[in-house]
Amino acid sequence: MLNVNVKHVFDFAVSYRQNKSHAVLEFEREYVLQLLMRNDGNITQAAKEANMDRKHLSDLAKKHRIDIPRNNVCPHCHVKVTGPFHKCPA
């Protein structure tokens, strides 16, 4: 089980719905990235761990433009990830 400690800064100039949508997208992207890193980029294994369909996980990775990470290295900033969630500066 992953402990998620996400502090999202809300933009009160926009609606609740827009803030919620942004938070969900942020969570979704981080979840998929970390799931793939935990499974060394193996989509089938990652999908099994998350109890989701492999195609759905693959579609989410494409939606968020996530390259498949290998050896727990972020594909965007090339930093070795050791914690449960990585805030990529890229």
N, C-alpha and C positions, 0 to 999 in steps of 0.2 A: 504494500500500500504506500502510495506517495503522499507525503504531507505537502499540501500546496499552501503557500503563504503569499498570495498575490495582493499587492496593494495597488489598486487601480485609482488613478486620479480622475475624478469625474469632472466633466465640463458642464456646468450648470447653465451655460448659454444655449445648450441643446436639450432636447427632450429626454425623458426617462427612457423611452424606447430606443433612442439612438445610443445613449450611454450603455444600456444593457446589450445591445447588438455589438457594440465595440468590445465590451468586456467578454462576451461569449466568443467572439472571433479571436481575441487575444488568448483566451484559455485554450481554445481548440488548437491553435497553432502551436502553443507551448506543449500541450499534451501530446500531440502527434510527434513533434520533434523529440521530446524526451522518450517517448515510447520506442521510437525507431533507434535512438541512441542506446537505450537499454538492451535492445536486441541486435545490436551491431548492424543495423540497416536491413535486417531480414524482415520483410513485410509480412510474410506468412506467419512467422513466429510472433511478431508484434501484434498482429491481428488476433491471434489465438489468446495472447496474454490479456488483451483488452476485450475479449469476447465480442469481436465485431467481424464483419465480413471483410475479407482481404481486399476486395475491389473498393469497398467503402473507404478503407484506410488509405489505399492508393489514391483514390479520388480526393480525399482530404489533403494529402501531401501535395498533390498537384494544385489544388485550390489555393493553398498557402505558399506555393512555390518553394516547397521544402525539398532540397536535394537529399538523397539518402545518405545519412551520416555513417561513417565507418570508424571503428576503434574509438568510440566516444569522443570524436573530434567534430566540433560544429562545422558544417560544410560552408558556412557563410564567413565566419571570422577565423576559422582554423585554430580555435582554442580548445585544448583538452578540457572536457567537462567532467567535473567530479561531484558536483552537488546535484540535488534532485531537480532543480530548474535552472536554466542558463538564460540570462538576459543578454542576448546577442547585441553588440553595439552596431553591427552591420545593418 
